[in-house]
Amino acid sequence: MKTLLYALSLVVVPLTVRAVDPQVPGYREVERLVAVVNDDVVLLSEVEEQLVPMLGSLPASIKGAERQQKVD
């Protein structure tokens, strides 16, 4: 797994270094690495995939600051 991550960094890093700034014309974020747990990479899309259904399950009766606290 570490070898794969190293190989990916050789490909991904040079591509992202040029377009790190979202203000650069043509910048487009495709995916974001949000964590590495042991040897596993966690992508933003994986977090969102789990988060969206959970947020949808919050009762509509929870509003305002209480809702925001639960979301946070």
PQR file of N, CA, C, O and H, with PARSE charges and radii, in Angstrom:
ATOM      1  N   MET A   1       0.832  -1.196   0.000 -0.4000 1.5000
ATOM      2  CA  MET A   1       0.000   0.000   0.000 -0.0000 2.0000
ATOM      3  C   MET A   1       0.875   1.258   0.000  0.5500 1.7000
ATOM      4  O   MET A   1       0.578   2.217  -0.713 -0.5500 1.4000
ATOM      5  N   LYS A   2       1.948   1.261   0.790 -0.4000 1.5000
ATOM      6  CA  LYS A   2       2.820   2.428   0.831 -0.0000 2.0000
ATOM      7  C   LYS A   2       3.467   2.662  -0.522  0.5500 1.7000
ATOM      8  O   LYS A   2       3.665   3.806  -0.928 -0.5500 1.4000
ATOM      9  H   LYS A   2       2.190   0.482   1.369  0.4000 1.0000
ATOM     10  N   THR A   3       3.799   1.576  -1.226 -0.4000 1.5000
ATOM     11  CA  THR A   3       4.391   1.708  -2.552 -0.0000 2.0000
ATOM     12  C   THR A   3       3.393   2.338  -3.509  0.5500 1.7000
ATOM     13  O   THR A   3       3.757   3.183  -4.327 -0.5500 1.4000
ATOM     14  H   THR A   3       3.638   0.646  -0.896  0.4000 1.0000
ATOM     15  N   LEU A   4       2.126   1.924  -3.406 -0.4000 1.5000
ATOM     16  CA  LEU A   4       1.090   2.499  -4.251 -0.0000 2.0000
ATOM     17  C   LEU A   4       0.921   3.983  -3.959  0.5500 1.7000
ATOM     18  O   LEU A   4       0.811   4.783  -4.888 -0.5500 1.4000
ATOM     19  H   LEU A   4       1.831   1.238  -2.741  0.4000 1.0000
ATOM     20  N   LEU A   5       0.900   4.367  -2.683 -0.4000 1.5000
ATOM     21  CA  LEU A   5       0.769   5.776  -2.325 -0.0000 2.0000
ATOM     22  C   LEU A   5       1.947   6.587  -2.854  0.5500 1.7000
ATOM     23  O   LEU A   5       1.766   7.705  -3.335 -0.5500 1.4000
ATOM     24  H   LEU A   5       0.990   3.718  -1.928  0.4000 1.0000
ATOM     25  N   TYR A   6       3.143   6.034  -2.768 -0.4000 1.5000
ATOM     26  CA  TYR A   6       4.321   6.716  -3.280 -0.0000 2.0000
ATOM     27  C   TYR A   6       4.206   6.896  -4.787  0.5500 1.7000
ATOM     28  O   TYR A   6       4.492   7.973  -5.311 -0.5500 1.4000
ATOM     29  H   TYR A   6       3.291   5.125  -2.377  0.4000 1.0000
ATOM     30  N   ALA A   7       3.788   5.846  -5.481 -0.4000 1.5000
ATOM     31  CA  ALA A   7       3.640   5.924  -6.939 -0.0000 2.0000
ATOM     32  C   ALA A   7       2.588   6.959  -7.312  0.5500 1.7000
ATOM     33  O   ALA A   7       2.776   7.726  -8.256 -0.5500 1.4000
ATOM     34  H   ALA A   7       3.556   4.972  -5.056  0.4000 1.0000
ATOM     35  N   LEU A   8       1.482   6.983  -6.576 -0.4000 1.5000
ATOM     36  CA  LEU A   8       0.439   7.975  -6.844 -0.0000 2.0000
ATOM     37  C   LEU A   8       0.939   9.385  -6.575  0.5500 1.7000
ATOM     38  O   LEU A   8       0.594  10.315  -7.304 -0.5500 1.4000
ATOM     39  H   LEU A   8       1.329   6.360  -5.809  0.4000 1.0000
ATOM     40  N   SER A   9       1.749   9.552  -5.537 -0.4000 1.5000
ATOM     41  CA  SER A   9       2.257  10.887  -5.229 -0.0000 2.0000
ATOM     42  C   SER A   9       3.150  11.393  -6.344  0.5500 1.7000
ATOM     43  O   SER A   9       3.200  12.597  -6.596 -0.5500 1.4000
ATOM     44  H   SER A   9       2.030   8.797  -4.946  0.4000 1.0000
ATOM     45  N   LEU A  10       3.853  10.501  -7.012 -0.4000 1.5000
ATOM     46  CA  LEU A  10       4.701  10.918  -8.125 -0.0000 2.0000
ATOM     47  C   LEU A  10       3.863  11.426  -9.292  0.5500 1.7000
ATOM     48  O   LEU A  10       4.294  12.298 -10.046 -0.5500 1.4000
ATOM     49  H   LEU A  10       3.813   9.523  -6.807  0.4000 1.0000
ATOM     50  N   VAL A  11       2.672  10.876  -9.431 -0.4000 1.5000
ATOM     51  CA  VAL A  11       1.787  11.275 -10.522 -0.0000 2.0000
ATOM     52  C   VAL A  11       0.935  12.469 -10.119  0.5500 1.7000
ATOM     53  O   VAL A  11       0.815  13.429 -10.880 -0.5500 1.4000
ATOM     54  H   VAL A  11       2.322  10.167  -8.819  0.4000 1.0000
ATOM     55  N   VAL A  12       0.340  12.419  -8.923 -0.4000 1.5000
ATOM     56  CA  VAL A  12      -0.622  13.429  -8.499 -0.0000 2.0000
ATOM     57  C   VAL A  12       0.043  14.739  -8.100  0.5500 1.7000
ATOM     58  O   VAL A  12      -0.404  15.809  -8.513 -0.5500 1.4000
ATOM     59  H   VAL A  12       0.438  11.639  -8.305  0.4000 1.0000
ATOM     60  N   VAL A  13       1.093  14.672  -7.310 -0.4000 1.5000
ATOM     61  CA  VAL A  13       1.703  15.893  -6.790 -0.0000 2.0000
ATOM     62  C   VAL A  13       2.154  16.844  -7.898  0.5500 1.7000
ATOM     63  O   VAL A  13       1.838  18.032  -7.832 -0.5500 1.4000
ATOM     64  H   VAL A  13       1.457  13.803  -6.974  0.4000 1.0000
ATOM     65  N   PRO A  14       2.879  16.370  -8.914 -0.5600 1.5000
ATOM     66  CA  PRO A  14       3.269  17.318  -9.960  0.2800 2.0000
ATOM     67  C   PRO A  14       2.081  17.968 -10.661  0.5500 1.7000
ATOM     68  O   PRO A  14       2.175  19.112 -11.105 -0.5500 1.4000
ATOM     69  N   LEU A  15       0.969  17.253 -10.766 -0.4000 1.5000
ATOM     70  CA  LEU A  15      -0.206  17.813 -11.415 -0.0000 2.0000
ATOM     71  C   LEU A  15      -0.889  18.853 -10.534  0.5500 1.7000
ATOM     72  O   LEU A  15      -1.393  19.858 -11.037 -0.5500 1.4000
ATOM     73  H   LEU A  15       0.892  16.323 -10.405  0.4000 1.0000
ATOM     74  N   THR A  16      -0.908  18.617  -9.216 -0.4000 1.5000
ATOM     75  CA  THR A  16      -1.611  19.522  -8.320 -0.0000 2.0000
ATOM     76  C   THR A  16      -0.760  20.726  -7.932  0.5500 1.7000
ATOM     77  O   THR A  16      -1.305  21.769  -7.573 -0.5500 1.4000
ATOM     78  H   THR A  16      -0.498  17.800  -8.808  0.4000 1.0000
ATOM     79  N   VAL A  17       0.543  20.605  -7.995 -0.4000 1.5000
ATOM     80  CA  VAL A  17       1.403  21.726  -7.602 -0.0000 2.0000
ATOM     81  C   VAL A  17       1.149  22.921  -8.504  0.5500 1.7000
ATOM     82  O   VAL A  17       1.157  24.061  -8.039 -0.5500 1.4000
ATOM     83  H   VAL A  17       0.986  19.758  -8.286  0.4000 1.0000
ATOM     84  N   ARG A  18       0.928  22.676  -9.775 -0.4000 1.5000
ATOM     85  CA  ARG A  18       0.688  23.767 -10.717 -0.0000 2.0000
ATOM     86  C   ARG A  18      -0.662  24.440 -10.494  0.5500 1.7000
ATOM     87  O   ARG A  18      -0.812  25.629 -10.773 -0.5500 1.4000
ATOM     88  H   ARG A  18       0.922  21.750 -10.152  0.4000 1.0000
ATOM     89  N   ALA A  19      -1.643  23.692  -9.995 -0.4000 1.5000
ATOM     90  CA  ALA A  19      -2.997  24.230  -9.897 -0.0000 2.0000
ATOM     91  C   ALA A  19      -3.534  24.144  -8.471  0.5500 1.7000
ATOM     92  O   ALA A  19      -4.695  23.791  -8.270 -0.5500 1.4000
ATOM     93  H   ALA A  19      -1.521  22.726  -9.768  0.4000 1.0000
ATOM     94  N   VAL A  20      -2.712  24.459  -7.494 -0.4000 1.5000
ATOM     95  CA  VAL A  20      -3.147  24.405  -6.106 -0.0000 2.0000
ATOM     96  C   VAL A  20      -4.110  25.542  -5.794  0.5500 1.7000
ATOM     97  O   VAL A  20      -5.036  25.376  -5.001 -0.5500 1.4000
ATOM     98  H   VAL A  20      -1.768  24.747  -7.657  0.4000 1.0000
ATOM     99  N   ASP A  21      -3.897  26.674  -6.405 -0.4000 1.5000
ATOM    100  CA  ASP A  21      -4.714  27.852  -6.145 -0.0000 2.0000
ATOM    101  C   ASP A  21      -6.019  27.779  -6.930  0.5500 1.7000
ATOM    102  O   ASP A  21      -5.988  27.748  -8.160 -0.5500 1.4000
ATOM    103  H   ASP A  21      -3.145  26.809  -7.050  0.4000 1.0000
ATOM    104  N   PRO A  22      -7.170  27.751  -6.249 -0.5600 1.5000
ATOM    105  CA  PRO A  22      -8.455  27.698  -6.947  0.2800 2.0000
ATOM    106  C   PRO A  22      -8.700  28.898  -7.867  0.5500 1.7000
ATOM    107  O   PRO A  22      -9.592  28.854  -8.715 -0.5500 1.4000
ATOM    108  N   GLN A  23      -7.925  29.957  -7.709 -0.4000 1.5000
ATOM    109  CA  GLN A  23      -8.080  31.133  -8.552 -0.0000 2.0000
ATOM    110  C   GLN A  23      -7.414  30.969  -9.925  0.5500 1.7000
ATOM    111  O   GLN A  23      -7.646  31.770 -10.831 -0.5500 1.4000
ATOM    112  H   GLN A  23      -7.201  29.993  -7.021  0.4000 1.0000
ATOM    113  N   VAL A  24      -6.589  29.932 -10.070 -0.4000 1.5000
ATOM    114  CA  VAL A  24      -5.894  29.697 -11.334 -0.0000 2.0000
ATOM    115  C   VAL A  24      -6.915  29.271 -12.383  0.5500 1.7000
ATOM    116  O   VAL A  24      -7.702  28.356 -12.141 -0.5500 1.4000
ATOM    117  H   VAL A  24      -6.401  29.282  -9.334  0.4000 1.0000
ATOM    118  N   PRO A  25      -6.914  29.925 -13.548 -0.5600 1.5000
ATOM    119  CA  PRO A  25      -7.853  29.523 -14.601  0.2800 2.0000
ATOM    120  C   PRO A  25      -7.679  28.039 -14.931  0.5500 1.7000
ATOM    121  O   PRO A  25      -6.557  27.554 -15.072 -0.5500 1.4000
ATOM    122  N   GLY A  26      -8.785  27.334 -15.051 -0.4000 1.5000
ATOM    123  CA  GLY A  26      -8.745  25.921 -15.371 -0.0000 2.0000
ATOM    124  C   GLY A  26      -8.667  25.017 -14.153  0.5500 1.7000
ATOM    125  O   GLY A  26      -8.699  23.794 -14.292 -0.5500 1.4000
ATOM    126  H   GLY A  26      -9.697  27.728 -14.936  0.4000 1.0000
ATOM    127  N   TYR A  27      -8.563  25.605 -12.938 -0.4000 1.5000
ATOM    128  CA  TYR A  27      -8.502  24.794 -11.718 -0.0000 2.0000
ATOM    129  C   TYR A  27      -9.799  24.015 -11.572  0.5500 1.7000
ATOM    130  O   TYR A  27     -10.889  24.559 -11.750 -0.5500 1.4000
ATOM    131  H   TYR A  27      -8.537  26.598 -12.825  0.4000 1.0000
ATOM    132  N   ARG A  28      -9.670  22.756 -11.251 -0.4000 1.5000
ATOM    133  CA  ARG A  28     -10.847  21.927 -11.006 -0.0000 2.0000
ATOM    134  C   ARG A  28     -10.461  20.868  -9.993  0.5500 1.7000
ATOM    135  O   ARG A  28      -9.572  20.054 -10.244 -0.5500 1.4000
ATOM    136  H   ARG A  28      -8.785  22.314 -11.107  0.4000 1.0000
ATOM    137  N   GLU A  29     -11.124  20.877  -8.855 -0.4000 1.5000
ATOM    138  CA  GLU A  29     -10.855  19.870  -7.834 -0.0000 2.0000
ATOM    139  C   GLU A  29     -11.649  18.624  -8.183  0.5500 1.7000
ATOM    140  O   GLU A  29     -12.871  18.676  -8.319 -0.5500 1.4000
ATOM    141  H   GLU A  29     -11.846  21.538  -8.652  0.4000 1.0000
ATOM    142  N   VAL A  30     -10.963  17.520  -8.326 -0.4000 1.5000
ATOM    143  CA  VAL A  30     -11.598  16.270  -8.695 -0.0000 2.0000
ATOM    144  C   VAL A  30     -11.881  15.437  -7.458  0.5500 1.7000
ATOM    145  O   VAL A  30     -12.951  14.841  -7.333 -0.5500 1.4000
ATOM    146  H   VAL A  30      -9.970  17.478  -8.216  0.4000 1.0000
ATOM    147  N   GLU A  31     -10.941  15.396  -6.566 -0.4000 1.5000
ATOM    148  CA  GLU A  31     -11.073  14.608  -5.346 -0.0000 2.0000
ATOM    149  C   GLU A  31     -10.143  15.202  -4.301  0.5500 1.7000
ATOM    150  O   GLU A  31      -9.178  15.891  -4.634 -0.5500 1.4000
ATOM    151  H   GLU A  31     -10.071  15.880  -6.667  0.4000 1.0000
ATOM    152  N   ARG A  32     -10.434  14.936  -3.058 -0.4000 1.5000
ATOM    153  CA  ARG A  32      -9.591  15.445  -1.985 -0.0000 2.0000
ATOM    154  C   ARG A  32      -9.325  14.323  -0.988  0.5500 1.7000
ATOM    155  O   ARG A  32     -10.242  13.627  -0.553 -0.5500 1.4000
ATOM    156  H   ARG A  32     -11.218  14.377  -2.788  0.4000 1.0000
ATOM    157  N   LEU A  33      -8.067  14.164  -0.640 -0.4000 1.5000
ATOM    158  CA  LEU A  33      -7.671  13.217   0.390 -0.0000 2.0000
ATOM    159  C   LEU A  33      -7.870  13.926   1.723  0.5500 1.7000
ATOM    160  O   LEU A  33      -7.314  15.003   1.941 -0.5500 1.4000
ATOM    161  H   LEU A  33      -7.322  14.730  -0.994  0.4000 1.0000
ATOM    162  N   VAL A  34      -8.659  13.329   2.618 -0.4000 1.5000
ATOM    163  CA  VAL A  34      -8.941  13.996   3.888 -0.0000 2.0000
ATOM    164  C   VAL A  34      -8.251  13.353   5.082  0.5500 1.7000
ATOM    165  O   VAL A  34      -8.097  13.987   6.125 -0.5500 1.4000
ATOM    166  H   VAL A  34      -9.110  12.455   2.441  0.4000 1.0000
ATOM    167  N   ALA A  35      -7.829  12.084   4.936 -0.4000 1.5000
ATOM    168  CA  ALA A  35      -7.161  11.419   6.055 -0.0000 2.0000
ATOM    169  C   ALA A  35      -6.437  10.176   5.567  0.5500 1.7000
ATOM    170  O   ALA A  35      -6.755   9.607   4.523 -0.5500 1.4000
ATOM    171  H   ALA A  35      -7.954  11.568   4.089  0.4000 1.0000
ATOM    172  N   VAL A  36      -5.459   9.779   6.355 -0.4000 1.5000
ATOM    173  CA  VAL A  36      -4.808   8.488   6.174 -0.0000 2.0000
ATOM    174  C   VAL A  36      -4.906   7.784   7.519  0.5500 1.7000
ATOM    175  O   VAL A  36      -4.402   8.275   8.530 -0.5500 1.4000
ATOM    176  H   VAL A  36      -5.201  10.242   7.204  0.4000 1.0000
ATOM    177  N   VAL A  37      -5.553   6.639   7.517 -0.4000 1.5000
ATOM    178  CA  VAL A  37      -5.741   5.859   8.736 -0.0000 2.0000
ATOM    179  C   VAL A  37      -4.980   4.553   8.546  0.5500 1.7000
ATOM    180  O   VAL A  37      -5.324   3.731   7.696 -0.5500 1.4000
ATOM    181  H   VAL A  37      -5.962   6.241   6.696  0.4000 1.0000
ATOM    182  N   ASN A  38      -3.946   4.381   9.353 -0.4000 1.5000
ATOM    183  CA  ASN A  38      -3.011   3.271   9.173 -0.0000 2.0000
ATOM    184  C   ASN A  38      -2.464   3.364   7.754  0.5500 1.7000
ATOM    185  O   ASN A  38      -1.776   4.333   7.435 -0.5500 1.4000
ATOM    186  H   ASN A  38      -3.666   5.049  10.043  0.4000 1.0000
ATOM    187  N   ASP A  39      -2.744   2.400   6.899 -0.4000 1.5000
ATOM    188  CA  ASP A  39      -2.288   2.464   5.514 -0.0000 2.0000
ATOM    189  C   ASP A  39      -3.421   2.782   4.547  0.5500 1.7000
ATOM    190  O   ASP A  39      -3.235   2.705   3.332 -0.5500 1.4000
ATOM    191  H   ASP A  39      -3.303   1.612   7.158  0.4000 1.0000
ATOM    192  N   ASP A  40      -4.589   3.138   5.067 -0.4000 1.5000
ATOM    193  CA  ASP A  40      -5.758   3.384   4.223 -0.0000 2.0000
ATOM    194  C   ASP A  40      -5.976   4.875   4.008  0.5500 1.7000
ATOM    195  O   ASP A  40      -5.885   5.675   4.939 -0.5500 1.4000
ATOM    196  H   ASP A  40      -4.740   3.201   6.054  0.4000 1.0000
ATOM    197  N   VAL A  41      -6.260   5.224   2.781 -0.4000 1.5000
ATOM    198  CA  VAL A  41      -6.553   6.601   2.408 -0.0000 2.0000
ATOM    199  C   VAL A  41      -8.058   6.811   2.503  0.5500 1.7000
ATOM    200  O   VAL A  41      -8.830   5.960   2.061 -0.5500 1.4000
ATOM    201  H   VAL A  41      -6.334   4.574   2.025  0.4000 1.0000
ATOM    202  N   VAL A  42      -8.484   7.936   3.077 -0.4000 1.5000
ATOM    203  CA  VAL A  42      -9.896   8.290   3.167 -0.0000 2.0000
ATOM    204  C   VAL A  42     -10.109   9.508   2.267  0.5500 1.7000
ATOM    205  O   VAL A  42      -9.473  10.546   2.445 -0.5500 1.4000
ATOM    206  H   VAL A  42      -7.857   8.627   3.436  0.4000 1.0000
ATOM    207  N   LEU A  43     -11.010   9.362   1.304 -0.4000 1.5000
ATOM    208  CA  LEU A  43     -11.294  10.441   0.357 -0.0000 2.0000
ATOM    209  C   LEU A  43     -12.526  11.223   0.794  0.5500 1.7000
ATOM    210  O   LEU A  43     -13.397  10.691   1.482 -0.5500 1.4000
ATOM    211  H   LEU A  43     -11.527   8.519   1.160  0.4000 1.0000
ATOM    212  N   LEU A  44     -12.592  12.478   0.395 -0.4000 1.5000
ATOM    213  CA  LEU A  44     -13.731  13.318   0.735 -0.0000 2.0000
ATOM    214  C   LEU A  44     -15.031  12.698   0.231  0.5500 1.7000
ATOM    215  O   LEU A  44     -16.046  12.745   0.927 -0.5500 1.4000
ATOM    216  H   LEU A  44     -11.885  12.910  -0.164  0.4000 1.0000
ATOM    217  N   SER A  45     -15.015  12.126  -0.953 -0.4000 1.5000
ATOM    218  CA  SER A  45     -16.229  11.515  -1.506 -0.0000 2.0000
ATOM    219  C   SER A  45     -16.723  10.367  -0.625  0.5500 1.7000
ATOM    220  O   SER A  45     -17.929  10.140  -0.531 -0.5500 1.4000
ATOM    221  H   SER A  45     -14.191  12.088  -1.519  0.4000 1.0000
ATOM    222  N   GLU A  46     -15.815   9.646   0.017 -0.4000 1.5000
ATOM    223  CA  GLU A  46     -16.214   8.560   0.911 -0.0000 2.0000
ATOM    224  C   GLU A  46     -16.867   9.101   2.181  0.5500 1.7000
ATOM    225  O   GLU A  46     -17.838   8.532   2.680 -0.5500 1.4000
ATOM    226  H   GLU A  46     -14.835   9.830  -0.059  0.4000 1.0000
ATOM    227  N   VAL A  47     -16.333  10.191   2.691 -0.4000 1.5000
ATOM    228  CA  VAL A  47     -16.920  10.816   3.880 -0.0000 2.0000
ATOM    229  C   VAL A  47     -18.312  11.343   3.546  0.5500 1.7000
ATOM    230  O   VAL A  47     -19.261  11.124   4.298 -0.5500 1.4000
ATOM    231  H   VAL A  47     -15.544  10.654   2.286  0.4000 1.0000
ATOM    232  N   GLU A  48     -18.429  12.036   2.416 -0.4000 1.5000
ATOM    233  CA  GLU A  48     -19.728  12.589   2.011 -0.0000 2.0000
ATOM    234  C   GLU A  48     -20.746  11.488   1.763  0.5500 1.7000
ATOM    235  O   GLU A  48     -21.928  11.647   2.069 -0.5500 1.4000
ATOM    236  H   GLU A  48     -17.658  12.214   1.805  0.4000 1.0000
ATOM    237  N   GLU A  49     -20.293  10.383   1.212 -0.4000 1.5000
ATOM    238  CA  GLU A  49     -21.187   9.247   0.937 -0.0000 2.0000
ATOM    239  C   GLU A  49     -21.831   8.743   2.219  0.5500 1.7000
ATOM    240  O   GLU A  49     -22.992   8.334   2.208 -0.5500 1.4000
ATOM    241  H   GLU A  49     -19.333  10.254   0.963  0.4000 1.0000
ATOM    242  N   GLN A  50     -21.099   8.767   3.315 -0.4000 1.5000
ATOM    243  CA  GLN A  50     -21.626   8.331   4.609 -0.0000 2.0000
ATOM    244  C   GLN A  50     -22.386   9.440   5.319  0.5500 1.7000
ATOM    245  O   GLN A  50     -23.339   9.176   6.051 -0.5500 1.4000
ATOM    246  H   GLN A  50     -20.156   9.100   3.324  0.4000 1.0000
ATOM    247  N   LEU A  51     -21.964  10.683   5.103 -0.4000 1.5000
ATOM    248  CA  LEU A  51     -22.521  11.816   5.835 -0.0000 2.0000
ATOM    249  C   LEU A  51     -23.902  12.229   5.346  0.5500 1.7000
ATOM    250  O   LEU A  51     -24.780  12.519   6.159 -0.5500 1.4000
ATOM    251  H   LEU A  51     -21.189  10.897   4.508  0.4000 1.0000
ATOM    252  N   VAL A  52     -24.109  12.260   4.049 -0.4000 1.5000
ATOM    253  CA  VAL A  52     -25.370  12.751   3.487 -0.0000 2.0000
ATOM    254  C   VAL A  52     -26.573  11.968   4.011  0.5500 1.7000
ATOM    255  O   VAL A  52     -27.540  12.591   4.447 -0.5500 1.4000
ATOM    256  H   VAL A  52     -23.397  12.024   3.388  0.4000 1.0000
ATOM    257  N   PRO A  53     -26.560  10.639   3.989 -0.5600 1.5000
ATOM    258  CA  PRO A  53     -27.718   9.915   4.548  0.2800 2.0000
ATOM    259  C   PRO A  53     -27.925  10.194   6.038  0.5500 1.7000
ATOM    260  O   PRO A  53     -29.061  10.250   6.508 -0.5500 1.4000
ATOM    261  N   MET A  54     -26.843  10.368   6.772 -0.4000 1.5000
ATOM    262  CA  MET A  54     -26.966  10.643   8.203 -0.0000 2.0000
ATOM    263  C   MET A  54     -27.627  11.999   8.438  0.5500 1.7000
ATOM    264  O   MET A  54     -28.469  12.137   9.325 -0.5500 1.4000
ATOM    265  H   MET A  54     -25.920  10.323   6.390  0.4000 1.0000
ATOM    266  N   LEU A  55     -27.245  12.996   7.643 -0.4000 1.5000
ATOM    267  CA  LEU A  55     -27.850  14.319   7.793 -0.0000 2.0000
ATOM    268  C   LEU A  55     -29.331  14.282   7.428  0.5500 1.7000
ATOM    269  O   LEU A  55     -30.152  14.961   8.044 -0.5500 1.4000
ATOM    270  H   LEU A  55     -26.561  12.884   6.923  0.4000 1.0000
ATOM    271  N   GLY A  56     -29.656  13.485   6.426 -0.4000 1.5000
ATOM    272  CA  GLY A  56     -31.055  13.355   6.022 -0.0000 2.0000
ATOM    273  C   GLY A  56     -31.905  12.667   7.071  0.5500 1.7000
ATOM    274  O   GLY A  56     -33.127  12.815   7.069 -0.5500 1.4000
ATOM    275  H   GLY A  56     -28.989  12.933   5.925  0.4000 1.0000
ATOM    276  N   SER A  57     -31.286  11.921   7.963 -0.4000 1.5000
ATOM    277  CA  SER A  57     -32.048  11.207   8.988 -0.0000 2.0000
ATOM    278  C   SER A  57     -32.312  12.067  10.234  0.5500 1.7000
ATOM    279  O   SER A  57     -33.012  11.630  11.147 -0.5500 1.4000
ATOM    280  H   SER A  57     -30.293  11.801   7.965  0.4000 1.0000
ATOM    281  N   LEU A  58     -31.757  13.284  10.274 -0.4000 1.5000
ATOM    282  CA  LEU A  58     -32.051  14.170  11.408 -0.0000 2.0000
ATOM    283  C   LEU A  58     -33.526  14.564  11.364  0.5500 1.7000
ATOM    284  O   LEU A  58     -34.023  14.966  10.312 -0.5500 1.4000
ATOM    285  H   LEU A  58     -31.189  13.639   9.532  0.4000 1.0000
ATOM    286  N   PRO A  59     -34.217  14.457  12.467 -0.5600 1.5000
ATOM    287  CA  PRO A  59     -35.637  14.840  12.472  0.2800 2.0000
ATOM    288  C   PRO A  59     -35.814  16.316  12.113  0.5500 1.7000
ATOM    289  O   PRO A  59     -35.009  17.163  12.500 -0.5500 1.4000
ATOM    290  N   ALA A  60     -36.875  16.606  11.371 -0.4000 1.5000
ATOM    291  CA  ALA A  60     -37.168  17.980  10.961 -0.0000 2.0000
ATOM    292  C   ALA A  60     -37.476  18.863  12.164  0.5500 1.7000
ATOM    293  O   ALA A  60     -37.370  20.086  12.082 -0.5500 1.4000
ATOM    294  H   ALA A  60     -37.529  15.918  11.057  0.4000 1.0000
ATOM    295  N   SER A  61     -37.853  18.254  13.269 -0.4000 1.5000
ATOM    296  CA  SER A  61     -38.186  19.030  14.467 -0.0000 2.0000
ATOM    297  C   SER A  61     -36.951  19.670  15.099  0.5500 1.7000
ATOM    298  O   SER A  61     -37.076  20.613  15.880 -0.5500 1.4000
ATOM    299  H   SER A  61     -37.940  17.260  13.336  0.4000 1.0000
ATOM    300  N   ILE A  62     -35.758  19.165  14.768 -0.4000 1.5000
ATOM    301  CA  ILE A  62     -34.524  19.750  15.307 -0.0000 2.0000
ATOM    302  C   ILE A  62     -34.145  20.920  14.417  0.5500 1.7000
ATOM    303  O   ILE A  62     -33.877  20.744  13.229 -0.5500 1.4000
ATOM    304  H   ILE A  62     -35.656  18.398  14.133  0.4000 1.0000
ATOM    305  N   LYS A  63     -34.121  22.113  14.993 -0.4000 1.5000
ATOM    306  CA  LYS A  63     -33.866  23.319  14.209 -0.0000 2.0000
ATOM    307  C   LYS A  63     -32.819  24.198  14.873  0.5500 1.7000
ATOM    308  O   LYS A  63     -32.446  23.993  16.028 -0.5500 1.4000
ATOM    309  H   LYS A  63     -34.338  22.256  15.959  0.4000 1.0000
ATOM    310  N   GLY A  64     -32.360  25.173  14.117 -0.4000 1.5000
ATOM    311  CA  GLY A  64     -31.495  26.206  14.649 -0.0000 2.0000
ATOM    312  C   GLY A  64     -30.161  25.694  15.171  0.5500 1.7000
ATOM    313  O   GLY A  64     -29.496  24.861  14.555 -0.5500 1.4000
ATOM    314  H   GLY A  64     -32.664  25.340  13.179  0.4000 1.0000
ATOM    315  N   ALA A  65     -29.795  26.233  16.345 -0.4000 1.5000
ATOM    316  CA  ALA A  65     -28.486  25.932  16.934 -0.0000 2.0000
ATOM    317  C   ALA A  65     -28.348  24.457  17.295  0.5500 1.7000
ATOM    318  O   ALA A  65     -27.266  23.883  17.170 -0.5500 1.4000
ATOM    319  H   ALA A  65     -30.334  26.909  16.846  0.4000 1.0000
ATOM    320  N   GLU A  66     -29.441  23.844  17.742 -0.4000 1.5000
ATOM    321  CA  GLU A  66     -29.391  22.431  18.100 -0.0000 2.0000
ATOM    322  C   GLU A  66     -29.076  21.579  16.852  0.5500 1.7000
ATOM    323  O   GLU A  66     -28.270  20.650  16.917 -0.5500 1.4000
ATOM    324  H   GLU A  66     -30.320  24.311  17.844  0.4000 1.0000
ATOM    325  N   ARG A  67     -29.715  21.905  15.728 -0.4000 1.5000
ATOM    326  CA  ARG A  67     -29.463  21.180  14.481 -0.0000 2.0000
ATOM    327  C   ARG A  67     -28.024  21.362  14.040  0.5500 1.7000
ATOM    328  O   ARG A  67     -27.358  20.401  13.655 -0.5500 1.4000
ATOM    329  H   ARG A  67     -30.370  22.659  15.676  0.4000 1.0000
ATOM    330  N   GLN A  68     -27.539  22.612  14.099 -0.4000 1.5000
ATOM    331  CA  GLN A  68     -26.163  22.901  13.694 -0.0000 2.0000
ATOM    332  C   GLN A  68     -25.176  22.140  14.572  0.5500 1.7000
ATOM    333  O   GLN A  68     -24.162  21.639  14.085 -0.5500 1.4000
ATOM    334  H   GLN A  68     -28.080  23.392  14.413  0.4000 1.0000
ATOM    335  N   GLN A  69     -25.473  22.056  15.855 -0.4000 1.5000
ATOM    336  CA  GLN A  69     -24.601  21.320  16.768 -0.0000 2.0000
ATOM    337  C   GLN A  69     -24.538  19.843  16.379  0.5500 1.7000
ATOM    338  O   GLN A  69     -23.462  19.244  16.391 -0.5500 1.4000
ATOM    339  H   GLN A  69     -26.297  22.463  16.251  0.4000 1.0000
ATOM    340  N   LYS A  70     -25.669  19.264  16.040 -0.4000 1.5000
ATOM    341  CA  LYS A  70     -25.697  17.848  15.642 -0.0000 2.0000
ATOM    342  C   LYS A  70     -24.964  17.639  14.313  0.5500 1.7000
ATOM    343  O   LYS A  70     -24.278  16.632  14.138 -0.5500 1.4000
ATOM    344  H   LYS A  70     -26.542  19.750  16.030  0.4000 1.0000
ATOM    345  N   VAL A  71     -25.103  18.584  13.376 -0.4000 1.5000
ATOM    346  CA  VAL A  71     -24.415  18.492  12.095 -0.0000 2.0000
ATOM    347  C   VAL A  71     -22.895  18.577  12.314  0.5500 1.7000
ATOM    348  O   VAL A  71     -22.123  17.806  11.744 -0.5500 1.4000
ATOM    349  H   VAL A  71     -25.660  19.402  13.518  0.4000 1.0000
ATOM    350  N   ASP A  72     -22.498  19.531  13.152 -0.4000 1.5000
ATOM    351  CA  ASP A  72     -21.059  19.688  13.441 -0.0000 2.0000
ATOM    352  C   ASP A  72     -20.523  18.450  14.104  0.5500 1.7000
ATOM    353  O   ASP A  72     -19.336  18.386  14.426 -0.5500 1.4000
ATOM    354  H   ASP A  72     -23.125  20.157  13.614  0.4000 1.0000
TER
END
